[in-house]
Amino acid sequence: MQNYDGDGAAPLAPATGQDGTYPRPQLMRPRWTDLGGPWGFAHDDLDVGSAEGWHRRALVERTIVVPFPPESPASGIGDTGFHPVVWYSRSVTRAEIEAAGASSGDPRLLVHFGAVDHHARVWLNGVLLGEHRGGHTPFTLDATDAVDDSLDEQLLVVRAEDDPHDVTQPRGKQDWKLDPHDIWYHRTTGIWQTVWLEAVPEVAVRSLRWSSDLVRGEVRLGADLRGRVTAGHHLLVSLSYEGEPLGSTRVPVTSSHVDVVVDLPRQHNGQAYEHLLWSPEHPRLVDAEVRLVAADAAGGGGGATVDRVASYLGLRSTVVAEGAFVLNDRPYPVRSVLEQGYWPESHLAAPSVDALRVEVELIKSLGFNATRIHQKIEDPRFLWWADRSGLLVWGEIAGAFEFSPTAVGLLTREWIEAVERDVSHPCVVTWVPVNESWGVQHIAHDPAQQAFARSLAELTRALDPTRPVISNDGWEHVSSDILSVHDYEAVPEVVRARYADDDARAALLAGLGPAGRRMLVGGVVDAGAPVMLTEFGGIQFDVGDAQADGWGYSRATDGDDFVERLGGLLRAVQASSFLAGWCYTQLTDTVQEVNGLLDENRRPKVPIETLRALIDPS
């Protein structure tokens, strides 16, 4: 399908043909500028920078490589101490602004930040562009009015505040102690995802939200626009698969939000509709082009193209029914692995864009069909590769550790942003707003904490009614579509008996779970929801010299012992008559956690063929 503008412009490249470098893969324009690389940097432990006007000057004392966090070796700083405030500066050249699209006549210059932990303030040429709270979600600032056209270089400055001891902030596995201990890792301060420039028209597409209705054979789009919309604008949406037109429509624009329904005639054939569906076995992606056009002379929507973007989506459905996880209206057993998304040289930031592709391909090559991103909102380009490769993803936010009005507000706002960012990715099939009662440690007894976890689950369903939600992964469920269990029992015979049959299921859910925590709280009763074992295993195996502080839930002495232990646990879980899926802990060694299937450099601890045969014996 050729996507030509009515005014003769060249077609947009399809979003599904991208190389995985674009930082916002489901809303692409032809031109953008990556601001990664060397920036000026300074710690501000005494918090004097604002008073001394650091936002108006270049920082020349030290250099950091963005987007790597300053705690990581890849950043060039490598300081893991307590530093609550950090500053960055960078000169943005005229050529970089033009490369972002300004040279094509688009007047608004936007600065995008993939993630800055935790409270960011941003200036251009000393002018405050704005601020954002939340260390794992993106934000965009309009820099247009701060650009000084008389200068060849514009000064961009970022201040990031991230109190290492503030446990009201969503922080996930970032340690509050100076050095990593137990299951906690180095902190991540400041910029840790892509910073980039983009020039857009005065009226432009801001965001796209895709969903599909398999029964009706329809695709639905919710598009948000930026700028002042005037009478006569129309939105044109065209969908195609591998060049074949699937459907298109044109709707008038009357406000900054536009709802669109695109009928797919091909999907009305009930004997052939499954050929286009997205699944791990067949990750088919539909290309989309969205065009905003101005009014023509007659006042209709036949004028010049104002803005156009490339996107993609997947046709698929996810529900729970009859004790099963159901993908595309068929029971789908989940074979998942816990993914920390942490690298020794770059910490929470991937060491390269290509490393995200490699991660997805490694997970698939091991025989898994799913991954649970643990206590992290992963880079959108990881989700792009999961969409393209066919890997189910559980979306989970980094938890706070305290229950208080401040913590409730911070987590809720950031969770809304996370869901909005990732809601269109077909790979994301389950939402997890709370893990193991982090931030609600007394949920078993405190009605207020039960109300918060329940409200997060209901909020998630309001934001996205198309996916299952787990109110509290692991135990103490108050409103979960999937009853998940965490169980690090090391003896296969015990695991086999605990998950054997319906009697075992009833016993498991009726009382205290494997970790000594109640499985259901707040008056919740078992209504037949699917049960999944979403953390188990965690076998420690040091392939080199044993770490004195190495962490694992049980320990293998050598490769043969590791395979025997792993195989015993996997066979016990696979023998269950009621488990709808499982998630093994974990993919890689991480800092002192040496319980990965791979070491921290992504090297398998035993031959990958051996692991795959155990994980997917089919």
HELIX and SHEET records of a PDB file:
HELIX    1   1 ALA A   15  GLY A   17  5                                   3    
HELIX    2   2 TRP A   54  ARG A   56  5                                   3    
HELIX    3   3 PRO A   73  SER A   75  5                                   3    
HELIX    4   4 ARG A   94  ALA A   99  1                                   6    
HELIX    5   5 ALA A  102  SER A  104  5                                   3    
HELIX    6   6 THR A  144  ALA A  146  5                                   3    
HELIX    7   7 PRO A  265  HIS A  268  5                                   4    
HELIX    8   8 TYR A  273  LEU A  276  5                                   4    
HELIX    9   9 VAL A  353  SER A  365  1                                  13    
HELIX   10  10 PRO A  380  SER A  389  1                                  10    
HELIX   11  11 PRO A  405  ASP A  422  1                                  18    
HELIX   12  12 PRO A  447  LEU A  463  1                                  17    
HELIX   13  13 PRO A  492  ARG A  498  1                                   7    
HELIX   14  14 ASP A  502  ALA A  510  1                                   9    
HELIX   15  15 GLY A  559  GLN A  574  1                                  16    
HELIX   16  16 ILE A  608  ILE A  615  1                                   8    
SHEET    1   A 4 THR A  33  ASP A  34  0                                        
SHEET    2   A 4 VAL A 195  VAL A 200 -1                                        
SHEET    3   A 4 ARG A 108  PHE A 113 -1                                        
SHEET    4   A 4 PHE A 139  ASP A 142 -1                                        
SHEET    1   B 6 ARG A  62  VAL A  66  0                                        
SHEET    2   B 6 GLY A  37  HIS A  43 -1                                        
SHEET    3   B 6 VAL A  85  THR A  93 -1                                        
SHEET    4   B 6 GLU A 153  GLU A 161 -1                                        
SHEET    5   B 6 HIS A 119  LEU A 124 -1                                        
SHEET    6   B 6 VAL A 127  ARG A 133 -1                                        
SHEET    1   C 2 VAL A 116  ASP A 117  0                                        
SHEET    2   C 2 GLY A 190  ILE A 191 -1                                        
SHEET    1   D 3 ALA A 204  ASP A 213  0                                        
SHEET    2   D 3 GLU A 218  ARG A 226 -1                                        
SHEET    3   D 3 HIS A 257  ASP A 263 -1                                        
SHEET    1   E 4 GLU A 244  PRO A 252  0                                        
SHEET    2   E 4 HIS A 234  TYR A 241 -1                                        
SHEET    3   E 4 VAL A 286  VAL A 293 -1                                        
SHEET    4   E 4 THR A 305  LEU A 313 -1                                        
SHEET    1   F 3 THR A 318  ALA A 321  0                                        
SHEET    2   F 3 ALA A 324  LEU A 327 -1                                        
SHEET    3   F 3 ARG A 330  PRO A 331 -1                                        
SHEET    1   G 7 VAL A 428  VAL A 432  0                                        
SHEET    2   G 7 LEU A 392  GLU A 396  1                                        
SHEET    3   G 7 ALA A 370  ILE A 373  1                                        
SHEET    4   G 7 VAL A 334  GLU A 339  1                                        
SHEET    5   G 7 LEU A 579  THR A 585  1                                        
SHEET    6   G 7 VAL A 531  GLY A 537  1                                        
SHEET    7   G 7 LEU A 483  HIS A 486  1                                        
SHEET    1   H 2 ILE A 539  GLN A 540  0                                        
SHEET    2   H 2 SER A 554  ARG A 555  1                                        
END                                                                             
